[in-house]
Amino acid sequence: MKKINIFCFGFGQVAKNLIYNLKKTHDINFATTSRDKTQKKKFFGINYTSYHLFNNSYDKDVLKKIKNYNYILVSIPPRNGIDIVIKNFEKNLETFKINLIIYLSATSVYGNHNGKWVDENSQLKPLTKNGKSRLNAEKKWINLAKKKNLPIQIFRLSGIYSKERNIINKIKSGSHQIINKPKHFFSRIHLEDISNILKKTLKQKNIKPGEIYNLSDDYPCSNIEIANYAYNLLKVKKPKMIAIHNIKNKMLKNFYKDSKKVSNKKIKKIFSYKLKFPTYKEGLRNIFNHSI
């Protein structure tokens, strides 16, 4: 098996799924960060170290150990426009022998485009606090990539769903709400397609610093359409729809400010990737079939 060394700043669902995916074909050496104190852990039989990192506080061993890794995945979201990886390690990154740094951003940087298609060259006009923070962090990573000629690439993720986090589980738990906004277009992508694409990016040669890619499936649509499909799958009665002005959750209210269709043409062309779950139907049907 081919050896791969990867350091994960943050170890959420995307990082975990990527490591799980790589484990199938590689001998993996990896380490992560978390807010907790530094400790030894095990993930699917792989021993690894999780180093403390939170705001300005971090285990100084990270500076010594990170030199042993060829790939870096950054999945820690910025807070108030501040990216803690750049803040704490910017000067050190250029001294490491890195094949690729993957920075995970979000399509919230596009803001509202009234349901029209957007691609990597579209205008960026985020409306939400999180979207503005993401864009500010992106600019810093792009500047670092071009200024220092570092192999940094940015992936803008659409709404992620997976076997663990999906509308079917929300419906079963009784926590799902259907918001009455039929012409609200939103893009999403299955977790497995994200990790498959990221895995392919690790094989890149002649990396262009600061390159940006959207990660989304083929079919942006309204959440009402997805809800109709999910409730029919489960054969349960749909609840009454909630009017936009009656939404109490701030994050949910912010979600409905943006309406756009995110194009995935670039990622499919550059990496010759065929989506495992091209639309929500294949993804939810697979989740449903494995939950019976």
N, C-alpha and C positions, 0 to 999 in steps of 0.2 A: 504493500500500500504506500502511496505517496504521502510524504510528511507535509504537514501544514501547521504553521504557527500563527495564531490569531489572538489579538487582544481586544476585548469588548468593553468599551466604556458604556456601562449600563448593560443589564442582562434581563431585558423584558422578553415579550413573546417573539419578536422578530429575531433577536440574537439567539435565543434558545432554539428556535426552529432551524436557524441556519446551522448551528453547531450539530444538531441532531441529523440534519441533512448531510453535512460534510462527513459525519461519522460513518456513513454507509460506504464511502469510497476513499477515505483518507485516514491516516494515522494522525490524530489531532493533539496538538499541544495548545491549550488556551488558558487565558486568565480573564477575570472580569473585575468590575468595580461595583460597589453598592454603598448605600448610606451607612450600613452596619460596620462594625469593627472588622478588621482583616481576619479572615479565617479560611481554613482548608475545607473544601466541599467536594461533593461527587455529583456528576450529572450523567445519567445513563451509563454508569460504569467508568466514567472518565474522571480522574482526580484533577482538581484545579484549585487555584487560589482566588478568592474574592477579596480585593483590596478596598480599604475604606476610601471613599471620596464623597464629600458633600460640601458644596459652596467653596470656601477657601481652605477647607481642611481635607488633607489627604495623607495617606501612608507614603512616606518618602521612598520606600522601597520600589514604588511604581517607577520612579525615574531610572532605577537600576535594572529592573526586570523587563521593562517594555522594550529595551534594546534587543531582546531575544526574539521579538515577534516581527514577522514580515508584513502582516496584514493588521489593519486596525479598523474596527467597526465602531462608529460613534452613534449611539441611539438615545443619548440623554437629551431630552428636549430643553431648549433655553428657558430661563425664567426671567421675566421682565426684560427680555432682549439680551440677556447675558448668557453666553455659552461657557460653562465652567471648564470644559476641556481646553478651549482656546485660552481662557483666562489664566489657567494654572500651568498649561504645558506648551503654549505657543512657541517659546524659545527653544524648547527641547525637541519638538517634532522634527525640525529641519536637521537635527544631528543624527537621527536614527536612520538605519538602512531599511526603508519601507518600500514594499512593492506597490501597495495601494492603501489609501485611506478612504473608507466609505462613510459618508455623512448622510444620515437619514433625516430628511426634512419632511414637509407635508404640503399638500396641494392647497392648503389654506392661504398660502402666499399669493395666490391668484386673486382672491377676493371674489366679488360678485361680477359675473359676466352675463347675467340675465338669461341663463340657460344655453348660451352659445358655447361652441367648442373652444378649448384653449390648448396650446402646446407649449413647449419649452421656451418659445420666443414671444409668448403673449405678454401683454401688459400686466405688471404686478401691482395690485391695489388692494391689499388686505384690509378688511374692515374690523376684524376682531383683534383683541389683545394678543392672543396666541399666534394669529397669522402675522402680525407685525413683528413679534418676537422671532418667529421662524425666519422671516425675511432678513431681519437684522443679523441673525446668526449666519445665514447663508452668505450674505455679503462679506462677512469676516472670513469665512472658509474659502470663498472664491478669491478674495484678496490675498490670503495666505498662499493659496495654490499658485497663483500667478506671480506673486512677488518672490517667492522662494522656489518656484518651479517644482512644487511638491505634487505627487500623484494622488490628488484629492478629487473625488467625484461625488456629486450630490444626487441623491435619489429622493424625488418628491412623492411621498406615499399618499394614495387615496385612502378612503375609509377601509380599515382592515377588519375582516371577519375570519373566523376559524372554527374548528371543531369545539373549542372551549367557549368562544365569545361569538354569539350569533343571535339572530332574531328568534330562532326556534327555541333556544334556551330561555330567552326573555319572555316569550309567550308562555312557556311552561311554568316559569316562576311567578307569572302574574304581574310582572313589572313593565310589560310593553304597552306603549301608547301609540295610537295612530294620529298623526297631526294632519289636519286638513289643509294641505297645500299641494294640489295635484300637479302643478307645473314647476315644482321644485326639482331640478335635476342635480344628481349627485353621483359621483363615481366611487367605486369600491374595488377591492382586490382581495383574493383569498391569500391567507398567510403562506400556504404552500407555494403559490406562484411567486411570492416575494422572495422566499428563500431559494427557490430554483433559479431565479434571475440573478440574485446576488452571488450564488455559487458560480454561475457562468462568468460573472464579472471578474472573479478572482483569477481567471485564466487569461485576462487581457494582456496584450503587448502594445507598446507604443501609446501609453495612456496620455490623453490630453488633459493637462491640469485644469480643474474647474469646470469640467463638463457636467451637464445637468440632464437627468432623465426622469420622466414621469413613470410611475408604477401604478397602472390601473387596468381594469379588465376592458372588454370590448363594448360593454353596454351600460352607459350611464342612464339612470332613470329615477323616477320619484320613489320615495319610501312607501307611498301608498301601494304602488305596483308590487313591490317586494312583500309588503304585509299581506296583500291579497293572496299571493302565491304561498306564503308560509302558513297562513291560517287554513288554506285549502289542503295543504299537505297534511296538517295535523287534524283536519276535519273538526275544527272547533269554531265556535261562533265568534265573529269579530266584535270587539267593543265599539262603542260610539266614538266617532272621531272627535278630536279636540281642536278647537279653533286656535289659530296662531296667537291671538292676543290673550289666550288663557294659559299659555305655557308658563310655568313657574320656575322650572329649572333654567338657570342662566346659561349653562353650556349648551343645552338643547335649543334655547332661544337663539344663541349665536350661530348654531349650526344652520338654521334656516335663513340666515342673512345672505348666505352665498348660494348661488345657483349657477352651475357650469357643467360642461361635459369635458372630461380630461382625456386628451388623446394619448394613446400608447404606441403610436406608429413608430416613433424613434427607437424605443427599447426593443420592439419586435424586429425592426430592420437591422439595427446594429448587432444584436446578439442572436439573431435568427431563432428567436424563441416563440414556441407555440404554447399558448396558455393551457394549463391543465383544466382550469375552470374559467372559460371565456365569458360567462355571464353568471348572474346570481342563481339562475335556475340549476345549472350543473353543480354549483357549490352547495346550495341548500339541499338539493336532492341527495348529494353524497353525505352530507351531515345527517340528514333525516334517516337514510338507509343504515348508517352506522350507529344510530341511537336507538334503533328498535330492539 
